[in-house]
Amino acid sequence: MARGTGGGRPPRRTKAVKLRSSRRRSASSTRWLDRQLNDPYVQGAQRAGYHSRAAFKLIEIDDRFRLLRAGARVLDLGAAPGGWTQVAVARVGAGNVLALDLNEMAEVAGARFIEGDFLEPETMDLVRRELGARADVILSDIAPATTGHAATDHMRIMAVAEAVVDFAETALDEGGALVLKVFQGGAEKALLLRLRQMFESVKHVKPPASRKESPELYVVAKGFKGPAGG
């Protein structure tokens, strides 16, 4: 299996692909397929051997914030299909990355994988045992299933984000970093206040690989000090 190298060079565009019409394919499916076939990040992921175009989001974030240093212990939450895990292994080294997801994930050489529910206490107890020590970096690209109702979807992802931060309070090493997916909206103010109490630096970023129409943002928090109010 081809593996991505974790390099930061942006993918190059190729000649546009034109789809032939099909009675078996709906208009929405045709639009989605057209976007996929002509997305330079999808094309770049295929050339580099990444499991998904999302790998470039982490590459762009890490090129800017320098989180994934060699030898760092990394926990990748919501890891499937594995693009972020591939980048993390390439940048910190084999044996230092633990990935977790509800769904099965194709093997990533150099990473360990746990299939389980992040919100279940027994799963997180297993993660702690597998880590063996506190993590230097926690990555979370988790996004719950969307309903199409913006307010509901925002509250769902914020609930997951709160759970990730709860775990980070107990699992991050001093000076560690957290990358956390959120959606644009107003309900994250309390979470950001909490993160600013826990970390030396808290920044919002929307990497170029994140589609413009997507409401996703990433919070990058560096310099873990300890639990909020601790």
MIDOSE-1310 file (N, C-alpha, C; in nm, 2 decimals, decimal comma, always signed):
residues 230
marg	+0,08/-0,12/+0,00/+0,00/+0,00/+0,00/+0,09/+0,12/+0,00; +0,05/+0,22/-0,09/+0,13/+0,34/-0,09/+0,10/+0,42/+0,04; +0,20/+0,49/+0,08/+0,19/+0,58/+0,20/+0,22/+0,72/+0,17; +0,15/+0,82/+0,23/+0,18/+0,96/+0,21/+0,31/+0,99/+0,28
tggg	+0,38/+1,09/+0,24/+0,51/+1,13/+0,30/+0,49/+1,24/+0,40; +0,38/+1,30/+0,41/+0,36/+1,41/+0,50/+0,42/+1,54/+0,45; +0,45/+1,55/+0,32/+0,51/+1,67/+0,27/+0,41/+1,78/+0,26; +0,45/+1,90/+0,25/+0,36/+2,02/+0,26/+0,34/+2,08/+0,12
rppr	+0,39/+2,03/+0,01/+0,37/+2,09/-0,12/+0,22/+2,08/-0,16; +0,16/+2,19/-0,20/+0,02/+2,19/-0,23/+0,00/+2,11/-0,36; -0,12/+2,04/-0,37/-0,14/+1,95/-0,49/-0,16/+2,04/-0,61; -0,11/+1,99/-0,73/-0,12/+2,07/-0,85/-0,25/+2,03/-0,92
rtka	-0,31/+2,12/-1,00/-0,43/+2,09/-1,07/-0,40/+2,01/-1,20; -0,49/+1,93/-1,24/-0,48/+1,85/-1,36/-0,59/+1,90/-1,45; -0,59/+1,85/-1,58/-0,69/+1,88/-1,67/-0,83/+1,84/-1,62; -0,93/+1,93/-1,64/-1,06/+1,91/-1,59/-1,12/+1,79/-1,65
vklr	-1,20/+1,71/-1,57/-1,26/+1,59/-1,61/-1,41/+1,63/-1,64; -1,46/+1,59/-1,76/-1,60/+1,62/-1,79/-1,68/+1,49/-1,78; -1,79/+1,50/-1,71/-1,88/+1,38/-1,69/-1,98/+1,36/-1,80; -2,00/+1,24/-1,84/-2,11/+1,21/-1,93/-2,24/+1,20/-1,85
ssrr	-2,35/+1,24/-1,91/-2,47/+1,23/-1,84/-2,51/+1,08/-1,82; -2,59/+1,05/-1,72/-2,64/+0,92/-1,69/-2,78/+0,92/-1,63; -2,87/+0,84/-1,68/-3,00/+0,84/-1,63/-3,00/+0,78/-1,49; -2,90/+0,69/-1,46/-2,90/+0,62/-1,33/-2,85/+0,71/-1,22
rsas	-2,79/+0,83/-1,25/-2,73/+0,91/-1,15/-2,81/+1,04/-1,13; -2,84/+1,07/-1,01/-2,92/+1,19/-0,98/-2,83/+1,32/-1,00; -2,90/+1,43/-1,01/-2,83/+1,56/-1,03/-2,73/+1,58/-0,92; -2,77/+1,56/-0,80/-2,69/+1,58/-0,68/-2,57/+1,49/-0,68
strw	-2,59/+1,37/-0,72/-2,47/+1,27/-0,73/-2,38/+1,31/-0,84; -2,43/+1,37/-0,95/-2,34/+1,41/-1,06/-2,26/+1,53/-1,01; -2,32/+1,62/-0,94/-2,25/+1,74/-0,89/-2,14/+1,70/-0,79; -2,17/+1,60/-0,70/-2,07/+1,55/-0,61/-1,95/+1,48/-0,68
ldrq	-1,99/+1,40/-0,78/-1,88/+1,33/-0,85/-1,79/+1,42/-0,93; -1,86/+1,52/-0,99/-1,78/+1,62/-1,07/-1,68/+1,70/-0,98; -1,73/+1,73/-0,86/-1,64/+1,80/-0,76/-1,53/+1,71/-0,72; -1,56/+1,59/-0,69/-1,45/+1,49/-0,65/-1,34/+1,48/-0,76
lndp	-1,39/+1,46/-0,88/-1,30/+1,43/-0,99/-1,21/+1,55/-1,02; -1,26/+1,67/-1,00/-1,19/+1,79/-1,03/-1,13/+1,86/-0,91; -1,13/+1,80/-0,80/-1,07/+1,85/-0,68/-0,92/+1,83/-0,68; -0,84/+1,93/-0,68/-0,69/+1,90/-0,68/-0,64/+1,83/-0,55
yvqg	-0,71/+1,85/-0,44/-0,67/+1,78/-0,32/-0,71/+1,63/-0,32; -0,82/+1,60/-0,39/-0,85/+1,46/-0,41/-0,75/+1,39/-0,50; -0,71/+1,46/-0,61/-0,61/+1,42/-0,70/-0,48/+1,40/-0,63; -0,44/+1,50/-0,55/-0,31/+1,50/-0,48/-0,31/+1,38/-0,38
aqra	-0,42/+1,36/-0,31/-0,42/+1,24/-0,22/-0,40/+1,11/-0,29; -0,46/+1,10/-0,41/-0,45/+0,97/-0,48/-0,30/+0,96/-0,53; -0,24/+1,06/-0,57/-0,10/+1,05/-0,62/+0,00/+1,02/-0,50; -0,03/+1,08/-0,38/+0,06/+1,06/-0,27/+0,03/+0,94/-0,19
gyhs	-0,08/+0,87/-0,22/-0,12/+0,75/-0,14/-0,19/+0,78/-0,01; -0,24/+0,90/+0,01/-0,32/+0,93/+0,13/-0,45/+0,86/+0,12; -0,51/+0,82/+0,24/-0,64/+0,76/+0,25/-0,75/+0,86/+0,22; -0,72/+0,99/+0,23/-0,83/+1,09/+0,21/-0,76/+1,23/+0,18
raaf	-0,84/+1,32/+0,12/-0,79/+1,45/+0,09/-0,77/+1,53/+0,22; -0,83/+1,48/+0,33/-0,82/+1,55/+0,46/-0,67/+1,56/+0,51; -0,59/+1,47/+0,46/-0,45/+1,47/+0,50/-0,39/+1,60/+0,47; -0,43/+1,67/+0,37/-0,37/+1,80/+0,34/-0,41/+1,91/+0,44
klie	-0,53/+1,89/+0,50/-0,57/+1,99/+0,61/-0,46/+1,98/+0,72; -0,43/+1,86/+0,77/-0,33/+1,85/+0,88/-0,19/+1,90/+0,83; -0,15/+1,87/+0,71/-0,03/+1,91/+0,66/-0,02/+2,06/+0,66; -0,12/+2,13/+0,62/-0,13/+2,28/+0,62/-0,13/+2,33/+0,76
iddr	-0,20/+2,27/+0,85/-0,20/+2,32/+0,99/-0,07/+2,30/+1,05; -0,01/+2,18/+1,03/+0,12/+2,16/+1,10/+0,24/+2,24/+1,03; +0,23/+2,26/+0,91/+0,33/+2,35/+0,84/+0,33/+2,49/+0,91; +0,21/+2,53/+0,95/+0,20/+2,67/+1,01/+0,23/+2,67/+1,16
frll	+0,19/+2,56/+1,23/+0,20/+2,57/+1,38/+0,31/+2,48/+1,43; +0,37/+2,39/+1,35/+0,48/+2,30/+1,40/+0,45/+2,22/+1,52; +0,35/+2,14/+1,51/+0,30/+2,06/+1,62/+0,36/+1,92/+1,63; +0,39/+1,86/+1,51/+0,42/+1,72/+1,50/+0,58/+1,71/+1,49
raga	+0,64/+1,72/+1,60/+0,79/+1,70/+1,60/+0,82/+1,55/+1,61; +0,94/+1,52/+1,57/+0,99/+1,38/+1,57/+0,99/+1,33/+1,71; +0,93/+1,21/+1,73/+0,92/+1,14/+1,86/+0,81/+1,18/+1,94; +0,72/+1,27/+1,90/+0,61/+1,31/+1,98/+0,50/+1,20/+1,99
rvld	+0,44/+1,19/+2,10/+0,33/+1,09/+2,12/+0,20/+1,15/+2,07; +0,13/+1,09/+1,97/+0,02/+1,15/+1,91/-0,11/+1,06/+1,92; -0,22/+1,12/+1,96/-0,35/+1,05/+1,96/-0,44/+1,11/+1,86; -0,48/+1,03/+1,76/-0,57/+1,08/+1,65/-0,71/+1,03/+1,67
lgaa	-0,80/+1,12/+1,72/-0,94/+1,08/+1,74/-1,03/+1,10/+1,62; -1,12/+1,01/+1,59/-1,19/+1,02/+1,47/-1,11/+1,00/+1,35; -1,02/+0,90/+1,35/-0,91/+0,89/+1,26/-0,95/+0,84/+1,12; -1,05/+0,75/+1,11/-1,09/+0,70/+0,98/-1,13/+0,81/+0,88
pggw	-1,08/+0,79/+0,75/-1,02/+0,68/+0,69/-0,87/+0,67/+0,70; -0,81/+0,76/+0,78/-0,67/+0,75/+0,81/-0,57/+0,85/+0,75; -0,62/+0,95/+0,68/-0,53/+1,05/+0,62/-0,45/+1,12/+0,73; -0,51/+1,17/+0,83/-0,43/+1,24/+0,94/-0,33/+1,15/+1,01
tqva	-0,37/+1,02/+1,03/-0,28/+0,92/+1,09/-0,16/+0,91/+1,00; -0,17/+0,90/+0,87/-0,06/+0,88/+0,78/+0,04/+1,00/+0,79; -0,02/+1,12/+0,80/+0,07/+1,24/+0,81/+0,14/+1,24/+0,94; +0,07/+1,21/+1,05/+0,13/+1,20/+1,18/+0,24/+1,11/+1,19
varv	+0,22/+0,98/+1,14/+0,33/+0,88/+1,14/+0,45/+0,93/+1,06; +0,43/+0,99/+0,94/+0,54/+1,04/+0,86/+0,62/+1,15/+0,93; +0,55/+1,23/+1,02/+0,62/+1,34/+1,08/+0,68/+1,32/+1,22; +0,61/+1,22/+1,29/+0,67/+1,20/+1,43/+0,74/+1,06/+1,44
gagn	+0,72/+0,97/+1,34/+0,79/+0,85/+1,34/+0,70/+0,73/+1,38; +0,73/+0,61/+1,33/+0,65/+0,49/+1,36/+0,65/+0,46/+1,51; +0,54/+0,40/+1,55/+0,53/+0,36/+1,69/+0,48/+0,47/+1,78; +0,47/+0,59/+1,74/+0,43/+0,70/+1,82/+0,29/+0,75/+1,80
vlal	+0,21/+0,69/+1,72/+0,08/+0,74/+1,68/-0,03/+0,63/+1,72; -0,13/+0,67/+1,80/-0,24/+0,59/+1,83/-0,37/+0,65/+1,77; -0,44/+0,57/+1,69/-0,56/+0,62/+1,62/-0,68/+0,55/+1,67; -0,79/+0,62/+1,68/-0,92/+0,57/+1,73/-1,03/+0,61/+1,64
dlne	-1,13/+0,52/+1,61/-1,25/+0,56/+1,54/-1,36/+0,45/+1,56; -1,48/+0,50/+1,55/-1,60/+0,41/+1,56/-1,59/+0,30/+1,44; -1,54/+0,34/+1,33/-1,54/+0,25/+1,21/-1,40/+0,19/+1,19; -1,40/+0,08/+1,11/-1,28/+0,02/+1,07/-1,20/+0,11/+0,99
maev	-1,07/+0,09/+0,99/-0,98/+0,18/+0,92/-0,87/+0,09/+0,85; -0,84/+0,12/+0,73/-0,73/+0,05/+0,66/-0,60/+0,07/+0,74; -0,52/-0,03/+0,74/-0,40/-0,03/+0,82/-0,31/+0,09/+0,78; -0,25/+0,16/+0,87/-0,15/+0,26/+0,85/-0,02/+0,21/+0,91
agar	+0,08/+0,17/+0,83/+0,20/+0,12/+0,89/+0,27/+0,22/+0,99; +0,30/+0,17/+1,10/+0,37/+0,26/+1,20/+0,27/+0,31/+1,30; +0,14/+0,29/+1,29/+0,04/+0,34/+1,38/-0,04/+0,22/+1,44; -0,08/+0,24/+1,57/-0,17/+0,15/+1,63/-0,32/+0,20/+1,62
fieg	-0,41/+0,11/+1,61/-0,55/+0,15/+1,59/-0,64/+0,08/+1,69; -0,74/+0,16/+1,75/-0,84/+0,11/+1,83/-0,98/+0,14/+1,77; -1,06/+0,04/+1,75/-1,20/+0,06/+1,70/-1,29/+0,07/+1,82; -1,35/+0,18/+1,84/-1,44/+0,20/+1,95/-1,50/+0,34/+1,96
dfle	-1,60/+0,35/+2,05/-1,67/+0,48/+2,07/-1,59/+0,57/+2,16; -1,55/+0,68/+2,11/-1,48/+0,78/+2,19/-1,55/+0,82/+2,32; -1,68/+0,82/+2,31/-1,76/+0,87/+2,42/-1,79/+0,77/+2,53; -1,74/+0,64/+2,51/-1,76/+0,54/+2,60/-1,64/+0,54/+2,70
petm	-1,66/+0,54/+2,83/-1,55/+0,55/+2,93/-1,45/+0,43/+2,91; -1,50/+0,31/+2,88/-1,41/+0,20/+2,87/-1,32/+0,21/+2,75; -1,37/+0,27/+2,65/-1,28/+0,30/+2,53/-1,17/+0,39/+2,57; -1,20/+0,50/+2,64/-1,10/+0,60/+2,67/-1,00/+0,54/+2,77
dlvr	-1,05/+0,45/+2,86/-0,96/+0,38/+2,95/-0,86/+0,30/+2,87; -0,90/+0,23/+2,77/-0,82/+0,15/+2,68/-0,72/+0,24/+2,61; -0,76/+0,36/+2,57/-0,67/+0,45/+2,50/-0,56/+0,50/+2,60; -0,59/+0,52/+2,72/-0,49/+0,56/+2,82/-0,39/+0,45/+2,84
relg	-0,44/+0,33/+2,84/-0,35/+0,22/+2,86/-0,26/+0,20/+2,74; -0,31/+0,22/+2,62/-0,23/+0,20/+2,50/-0,13/+0,31/+2,49; -0,17/+0,43/+2,53/-0,07/+0,55/+2,52/+0,05/+0,52/+2,61; +0,02/+0,47/+2,73/+0,12/+0,44/+2,82/+0,18/+0,56/+2,89
arad	+0,15/+0,68/+2,84/+0,20/+0,81/+2,90/+0,11/+0,91/+2,84; +0,12/+1,03/+2,89/+0,04/+1,14/+2,84/+0,08/+1,18/+2,70; -0,02/+1,22/+2,61/+0,01/+1,25/+2,47/+0,07/+1,39/+2,46; +0,16/+1,41/+2,36/+0,21/+1,54/+2,33/+0,12/+1,62/+2,24
vils	+0,04/+1,54/+2,16/-0,05/+1,61/+2,06/-0,17/+1,52/+2,06; -0,29/+1,59/+2,07/-0,42/+1,52/+2,04/-0,48/+1,59/+1,92; -0,52/+1,50/+1,82/-0,58/+1,55/+1,70/-0,72/+1,50/+1,70; -0,82/+1,59/+1,67/-0,96/+1,55/+1,66/-1,02/+1,61/+1,54
diap	-1,05/+1,52/+1,44/-1,12/+1,56/+1,32/-1,26/+1,50/+1,32; -1,31/+1,47/+1,44/-1,44/+1,41/+1,46/-1,55/+1,50/+1,42; -1,64/+1,45/+1,34/-1,76/+1,53/+1,30/-1,88/+1,43/+1,31; -1,98/+1,46/+1,40/-2,10/+1,37/+1,41/-2,18/+1,38/+1,28
attg	-2,26/+1,28/+1,26/-2,35/+1,28/+1,15/-2,44/+1,41/+1,15; -2,45/+1,47/+1,03/-2,52/+1,59/+1,02/-2,67/+1,57/+0,98; -2,75/+1,66/+1,02/-2,89/+1,66/+0,99/-2,94/+1,75/+0,88; -2,85/+1,85/+0,85/-2,89/+1,95/+0,75/-2,95/+2,07/+0,82
haat	-2,98/+2,06/+0,95/-3,02/+2,17/+1,03/-2,91/+2,24/+1,10; -2,87/+2,36/+1,06/-2,74/+2,42/+1,10/-2,73/+2,43/+1,25; -2,83/+2,47/+1,32/-2,82/+2,49/+1,46/-2,80/+2,35/+1,53; -2,88/+2,25/+1,49/-2,87/+2,12/+1,55/-2,73/+2,06/+1,52
dhmr	-2,68/+2,07/+1,40/-2,55/+2,02/+1,37/-2,44/+2,09/+1,45; -2,45/+2,22/+1,46/-2,35/+2,30/+1,54/-2,35/+2,25/+1,69; -2,46/+2,23/+1,75/-2,47/+2,18/+1,88/-2,41/+2,04/+1,90; -2,43/+1,96/+1,80/-2,38/+1,82/+1,80/-2,23/+1,82/+1,80
imav	-2,17/+1,90/+1,71/-2,02/+1,90/+1,70/-1,96/+1,97/+1,83; -2,03/+2,07/+1,88/-1,98/+2,13/+2,00/-1,98/+2,04/+2,12; -2,09/+1,95/+2,13/-2,09/+1,85/+2,23/-1,97/+1,76/+2,22; -1,94/+1,71/+2,10/-1,82/+1,63/+2,08/-1,70/+1,70/+2,12
aeav	-1,69/+1,83/+2,08/-1,57/+1,91/+2,11/-1,55/+1,92/+2,26; -1,65/+1,94/+2,33/-1,64/+1,95/+2,48/-1,59/+1,82/+2,54; -1,64/+1,71/+2,48/-1,59/+1,58/+2,53/-1,44/+1,56/+2,50; -1,40/+1,60/+2,38/-1,25/+1,59/+2,35/-1,17/+1,68/+2,45
vdfa	-1,22/+1,80/+2,48/-1,14/+1,88/+2,57/-1,14/+1,82/+2,71; -1,25/+1,76/+2,75/-1,26/+1,69/+2,88/-1,15/+1,59/+2,89; -1,13/+1,51/+2,78/-1,03/+1,40/+2,78/-0,89/+1,46/+2,77; -0,88/+1,57/+2,69/-0,74/+1,63/+2,68/-0,69/+1,68/+2,82
etal	-0,78/+1,73/+2,90/-0,74/+1,77/+3,04/-0,67/+1,67/+3,12; -0,71/+1,54/+3,09/-0,64/+1,43/+3,17/-0,54/+1,36/+3,09; -0,53/+1,38/+2,96/-0,45/+1,29/+2,87/-0,33/+1,37/+2,81; -0,33/+1,50/+2,81/-0,22/+1,58/+2,75/-0,11/+1,60/+2,85
degg	+0,01/+1,59/+2,80/+0,13/+1,62/+2,88/+0,15/+1,78/+2,88; +0,22/+1,82/+2,98/+0,25/+1,96/+3,00/+0,32/+2,02/+2,87; +0,27/+2,13/+2,82/+0,33/+2,18/+2,70/+0,27/+2,13/+2,57; +0,17/+2,03/+2,59/+0,12/+1,96/+2,47/+0,02/+2,05/+2,39
alvl	-0,03/+1,99/+2,28/-0,11/+2,07/+2,18/-0,23/+1,99/+2,15; -0,34/+2,06/+2,11/-0,47/+2,01/+2,07/-0,51/+2,07/+1,94; -0,55/+1,99/+1,84/-0,62/+2,03/+1,72/-0,76/+1,98/+1,72; -0,86/+2,07/+1,71/-1,00/+2,03/+1,73/-1,09/+2,09/+1,63
kvfq	-1,17/+2,01/+1,56/-1,26/+2,05/+1,47/-1,39/+2,11/+1,54; -1,43/+2,23/+1,49/-1,56/+2,29/+1,53/-1,63/+2,34/+1,41; -1,75/+2,38/+1,42/-1,83/+2,45/+1,32/-1,84/+2,60/+1,35; -1,85/+2,68/+1,25/-1,87/+2,82/+1,27/-2,01/+2,85/+1,33
ggae	-2,01/+2,93/+1,43/-2,13/+2,96/+1,50/-2,10/+3,02/+1,64; -2,20/+3,05/+1,72/-2,18/+3,13/+1,84/-2,16/+3,05/+1,96; -2,19/+2,92/+1,96/-2,20/+2,84/+2,08/-2,06/+2,80/+2,13; -1,95/+2,83/+2,06/-1,82/+2,79/+2,10/-1,75/+2,89/+2,19
kall	-1,81/+3,00/+2,23/-1,75/+3,10/+2,31/-1,70/+3,05/+2,44; -1,79/+2,97/+2,51/-1,76/+2,92/+2,64/-1,64/+2,82/+2,63; -1,64/+2,74/+2,52/-1,53/+2,64/+2,50/-1,40/+2,71/+2,48; -1,40/+2,82/+2,40/-1,28/+2,89/+2,37/-1,23/+2,96/+2,50
lrlr	-1,31/+3,01/+2,59/-1,27/+3,06/+2,72/-1,20/+2,96/+2,80; -1,26/+2,84/+2,80/-1,20/+2,73/+2,87/-1,07/+2,69/+2,82; -1,06/+2,68/+2,69/-0,93/+2,65/+2,62/-0,82/+2,75/+2,66; -0,86/+2,88/+2,66/-0,76/+2,98/+2,69/-0,71/+2,97/+2,83
qmfe	-0,79/+2,91/+2,92/-0,74/+2,89/+3,06/-0,65/+2,77/+3,06; -0,66/+2,68/+2,97/-0,58/+2,56/+2,97/-0,45/+2,57/+2,89; -0,45/+2,66/+2,79/-0,33/+2,66/+2,69/-0,28/+2,80/+2,69; -0,15/+2,81/+2,65/-0,08/+2,93/+2,63/-0,13/+3,01/+2,51
svkh	-0,17/+2,93/+2,41/-0,21/+3,00/+2,28/-0,32/+2,92/+2,22; -0,43/+2,99/+2,18/-0,55/+2,93/+2,11/-0,58/+3,01/+1,99; -0,58/+2,94/+1,87/-0,60/+3,01/+1,74/-0,71/+2,93/+1,66; -0,78/+3,01/+1,58/-0,87/+2,95/+1,49/-0,80/+2,94/+1,35
vkpp	-0,83/+2,84/+1,27/-0,77/+2,83/+1,14/-0,86/+2,75/+1,05; -0,87/+2,80/+0,93/-0,94/+2,73/+0,82/-0,84/+2,70/+0,71; -0,78/+2,58/+0,71/-0,67/+2,55/+0,61/-0,72/+2,56/+0,47; -0,64/+2,59/+0,38/-0,68/+2,60/+0,24/-0,75/+2,47/+0,18
asrk	-0,71/+2,35/+0,24/-0,77/+2,23/+0,19/-0,91/+2,21/+0,24; -0,96/+2,29/+0,34/-1,10/+2,29/+0,38/-1,18/+2,36/+0,28; -1,29/+2,29/+0,23/-1,37/+2,35/+0,12/-1,44/+2,48/+0,17; -1,44/+2,58/+0,09/-1,50/+2,71/+0,12/-1,64/+2,70/+0,17
espe	-1,72/+2,61/+0,11/-1,86/+2,60/+0,15/-1,88/+2,53/+0,29; -1,77/+2,46/+0,34/-1,78/+2,39/+0,46/-1,78/+2,48/+0,58; -1,87/+2,46/+0,68/-1,87/+2,54/+0,80/-1,76/+2,51/+0,90; -1,67/+2,41/+0,87/-1,57/+2,36/+0,96/-1,46/+2,47/+0,98
lyvv	-1,42/+2,47/+1,10/-1,30/+2,55/+1,14/-1,22/+2,45/+1,23; -1,09/+2,48/+1,25/-1,01/+2,41/+1,35/-0,96/+2,50/+1,46; -0,96/+2,46/+1,58/-0,90/+2,53/+1,69/-0,76/+2,46/+1,71; -0,66/+2,54/+1,71/-0,52/+2,49/+1,74/-0,48/+2,55/+1,87
akgf	-0,47/+2,47/+1,97/-0,43/+2,51/+2,11/-0,29/+2,46/+2,14; -0,20/+2,54/+2,18/-0,06/+2,50/+2,21/-0,02/+2,54/+2,35; +0,07/+2,47/+2,41/+0,13/+2,50/+2,54/+0,03/+2,47/+2,65; +0,00/+2,34/+2,67/-0,10/+2,29/+2,77/-0,04/+2,32/+2,91
kgpa	-0,13/+2,39/+2,99/-0,09/+2,43/+3,13/-0,15/+2,34/+3,23; -0,27/+2,29/+3,20/-0,34/+2,21/+3,30/-0,49/+2,23/+3,28; -0,57/+2,16/+3,36/-0,72/+2,18/+3,35/-0,76/+2,32/+3,38; -0,87/+2,36/+3,32/-0,92/+2,49/+3,34/-0,96/+2,51/+3,49
gg	-0,91/+2,62/+3,55/-0,94/+2,64/+3,69/-0,85/+2,56/+3,78; -0,76/+2,48/+3,72/-0,68/+2,39/+3,81/-0,56/+2,46/+3,86
